[in-house]
Every structure is written in C-alpha cells, then in structure tokens.
Amino acid sequence: MKIGILGYGNLGKGIECAVKNSKDAELYAVFTRRSPETVTVMTEGVPVFSADDLLSKKECIDVLILCGGSATDLPEQTPEYAKHFNVVDSFDTHANIPMHFEQVNRAAKEGGHTALISCGWDPGMFSLNRLYANAILPCGEDYTFWGRGVSQGHSDAIRRVKGVKDAKQYTIPVEAALEAVRAGENPNLTTREKHLRECFVVAEEGADLAEIEHTIQTMPNYFADYDTVVHFISEEELKAEHSEIPHGGYVFRSGVTGWNLEHKHMIEYSLKLDSNPEFTGSVLLAYARAVNRLHKEGQNGCKTVFDVAPAYLSPLSEEEQRAHFL
Amino acid sequence: MKIGILGYGNLGKGIECAVKNSKDAELYAVFTRRSPETVTVMTEGVPVFSADDLLSKKECIDVLILCGGSATDLPEQTPEYAKHFNVVDSFDTHANIPMHFEQVNRAAKEGGHTALISCGWDPGMFSLNRLYANAILPCGEDYTFWGRGVSQGHSDAIRRVKGVKDAKQYTIPVEAALEAVRAGENPNLTTREKHLRECFVVAEEGADLAEIEHTIQTMPNYFADYDTVVHFISEEELKAEHSEIPHGGYVFRSGVTGWNLEHKHMIEYSLKLDSNPEFTGSVLLAYARAVNRLHKEGQNGCKTVFDVAPAYLSPLSEEEQRAHFL
C-alpha cells in the first residue's frame, strides 16, 4: 500500500512514523504547500513534492492522507482530492461533519474513490466506543473526559494574550468527577466539574503577570467556564518540560440491564498517549489500510469509522485474526 | 425484528431482558429442550415451544439466538439451525473456533442465511478491542485480565469435590499486575501473578474441611497454578451474598510509536458487570440486529464481530449516529 501525505506538520510526521513501523505500507511521497526544498522528511529516499504536483502522481498513490487543519484546509482539500484519490482525513469540527460528509461523499462517488473522514481518537476511537457501548446498553449515560493533554487551541489562545511570549495549556479531567462516574453514580457534571485547565506561560520581560493571569482566567469560551491555574515559567523550562504533545482521555458508558433495570454495568475505554500526533497518525494509517481494501472491493463514497468492519484494519488474514484476537 | 431464543437458562433470560429494553426488537418465542409446560418466561404473551417445533416457525423469526453451552450444544446446534435461520451464538471454546466457523459458514451459505458466532464480551467486545488496538499499535504487548467475577466452570469443579454441598468461585485480577501493566512496564506475568481465585464453599456436615481446601488448591488445570483462597460459609450466607453473577475484566494494549519507538501509549478497555448473562445477552441482541441487516443485504455465511461494521449494531440511522456519537 503506497501512502501519500499532504501536509508535513506534527500529524504528517506522526503518519510517517506509523508507516515506518508498519509492514504493509510504504511512503511514496510527502506533499507540501511550502517550498518543497525547505522540507526534509525523515524517511530516506522519499521525495517531497509541491502540493500543486499532486494530481500528476495519482497513479502512484493508493491512499492520500490529508494532514491539514479542520478550520480551513480540510473543508476544501478533502472534497477536492477525494475526486482523484482514496483519502483519509481527521476533520474534527463536530457541527460541520454532516456538510463535510455530504461534500466528500459526492466528490468520492464522482471520482470512483473511497474516502474516510473524521478519523483519529476523538473523533475516531472514542466515537466507536460511544457507538458500541450505546448499542449494547441502550439504557444509560455517556461520559467523555479529555486529558491529561495539551490543547493546541487553548495554547494558541494564551499566546495571543498581550505580554505572553509562549505558552502550553493542559486539559485535565477532574479526579473526583472520574471517580463518581466510575462508581456508577451517573452524576450531572458542569463544565467546571469535569475538567481543569493548567497553563504554563512564558511572559515577556516587564509584562504585568497579574493582568495576564486575569485575562486568561476570564477568557470567554476558552477558560471562563473552568478552574484555570496559571504558572509563569522561563522559556528554558517551557522547552525542557513542556515540548512533548501528550494527550488521552476516557469514554464511559454507565448503563443498566435486567427485567427491572436492576443490574449496573460500566464500560470504560481510556487512552494515555505520549504523543497525540503519532497516535492519531497510527489510527489514520490503520484506516488507510481499510480504505485501500474497500476501494478494491468497489465500495466507493464517503465513510466514517462506523462504516468500516474492524477486520479491514488489520494486516492479518481473517483466519489469523480469529486465531489471535477472537 | 423478531427474536427467537433457544435455551432458557441465565443467558436466555438475559436476552429476554435485553429485548424488553430495546425499541426495535420483539420476542417471538422461547424454545426449550425441556417440556415447554415446565418453563415460564417473563414476557407476557410470549409462548414457550419445544425445540422440536423450531423448524415449523422459521418464517416467524428474523434471528434465532442460541443460548446453549459451547461444550456440546453449540457445535451441533449452530450449524444445524444456520441452515434454516439467521443465528447468533456465544461459542467460546477458543481452540475449536476455526472448525466451528467452517461448519457454520457452510451451513449458513447452504441455507442462504447469516450467522454470527463467538459473540459476547470475551470472545466479543474484548476481541474487538484486541484487534483495533493491534491494528493501531503494531509494536506493543497485549494483556487481558478477567474479573472480579464468577467463573461457572470453576464453581462447578469445586462442587464435584467430595464433601462439598455448594460453591461459588471468583476470579480476581491481581492488583499489582494491573498496576504494572497500566504503568507501561510491559511485565512478563505468570498465571499466578495475573489472577487470584477466591472460593466460597458450603461443606456437607462432618466433612473434612482441610481435605476439601487441599483438594481445591491442588486441583490441576483449575486451581493448582493459582493462589487460591478458600472460605467455608453457611448455605444461607452463600445464598444471601453470592447468588449474583457479576463479571468483567480488562484489555490493555501497551504500545510504542515514533521514529525510534520513543513514545509510549496505553489503550485500556474495561468492563464491570453486575450481571454477566444480562450483559452478554445485550451484546448478542445488538449483533442480532446486525445479522438481520446483513441478511437483508444478502451478506450470507458465517461472520464474527470482526466482520461487522459498527453502524449495523445501532438502531439509529447513519445520520443520527454521526450526529450523536462521532
């Protein structure tokens, strides 16, 4: 399976690593909107091409993995390239998924290709767990917690505050809330009760730290609804202690069964990830394998993780899957 | 969707409860190998028929759920009924799954029906989690723990010991082993290091308790390889404290990603079930929904949970699934 990567940021690099560690995938090329000569990839012998050259390489690529952002890149790129390639993206703007799905579906069907959108861990593995758990336990409550992990959007929001030189923000599930859910108490939790926000901020020289802290803690949408802790640290400390991109989270289904709904059940799925982009890239590559197979079977159009039988994700034969995993 | 249940033990009752709590399923009848007049079901108006009458009702049943045992019932029943019905079973004799799969596949294809075998939580949901996690993290280690829960097989083994009137055995994961796995230590664990066995035994009057304890603790295959604790209790206490059938367990994938495999990741799936048969019945009913749909699409033959796209399990439309779960 020959993989093309469009966009060589953290996610693109994560996919490159996943391809290296996979036995049935090969990286054909990385495509970038930057000047290709300014981009160096890790895989020996793999070329970097301009995104403008993509269409001329369509015969060489089994699945193109789109590594752009959900705000402006993917809404354009995925429908555009689904006409010419089998594609996988990680589109995660939840409210716009129905529209994105329709646009990609139309393009993929027009081009006779297979597309899979909104892949990764949330949306992605967490979505799968919500669906499976709801199908099994129709009577119950869902809970999703995120973290401990770096939120890029919240870190960016802090960096835009006057007097801030650099920053990293961690989303942290509130332990008491996790425990209440795990104990089957089915609590009603406010935003503040579910997650904490912890910020590590490098201030510019002479900046008003109290003012920065206040601006962050009262920032609407991002921080105002949360308990937010702000730590001021040096640039060196930020680099030394906060340059990784960990993440993770929990999906719970707390349900009941029985003639009188008298028996409780708890389904819990959790991820602890040292590298969010490398794990996300690994999920995308597994689904690229599925997309490649679905395309060979003539199953065209837009899919999500819900539409893909798990067997398509594994490099093993069906007999081996039954022997090893069933 | 009209459901037939063959076999009205704990699992059959669990399915009956799941049907009651599901909006798109209806119980057509329960079939039994006992005298039908000796069996009373919970659902008002639902008849109990002899298993001998099953074939005459084939037009009335969309999916027949087979609730027999894996040792002798299902190896005969599933291939036999897959010729005439869409069927779901919970066959769990791991070594014999390939043979069972082939026999059921042949019968289902011959009859133009859809069959799904080895469904439940292990095999079933745990299998799915092993497959998904291995597809995402090809470099890593798998760990499965069972419990705390009642093992029917081990309880039966104790009941066969001379001087034992009744017994209940709990399989319990060793906390230190769970913690070592969760911490990403990838330990090599012996059988004894993974699980404890705790037995609650009602002895016959005048029985030699020390002898019973010794016989249990040294019983090959069942207890000899484990640390086994034996508690002697009264019949009343057994009834009051140990008449439920809880179970559960954990599936871990501890893997690495990165150019030099430098980032660790932990995927953990766990179940805490107040009622093993009701949860298992709920999984079987969700897969009965899938089997019914696959059959309508003409996808005949034998399937496992690996072959079923998650979307087939949910009573919601694909649009609703994307809106609620993605």
Interface residues (C-beta under 8 A of the other chain):
Chain A: G14 E16 C17 A18 K20 N21 S22 K23 M42 H94 I97 P98 F101 S118 P123 M125 S127 L128 N129 R130 L131 Y132 N134 A135 I136 L137 P138 C139 T257 G258 W259 L261 H263 K264 H265 M266 I267 E268 Y269 S270 L271 K272 L273 D274 S275 E278 F279 G281 S282 V283 A286 R289 T304 V305 F306 D307 V308 A309 P310 A311 L313 S314 P315 E318 E319 Q321 R322 A323 H324 F325 L326
Chain B: G14 E16 C17 A18 K20 N21 S22 K23 M42 H94 I97 P98 F101 S118 P123 M125 S127 L128 N129 R130 L131 Y132 N134 A135 I136 L137 P138 C139 T257 G258 W259 L261 H263 K264 H265 M266 I267 E268 Y269 S270 L271 K272 L273 D274 S275 E278 F279 G281 S282 V283 A286 R289 T304 V305 F306 D307 V308 A309 P310 A311 L313 S314 P315 E318 E319 Q321 R322 A323 H324 F325 L326
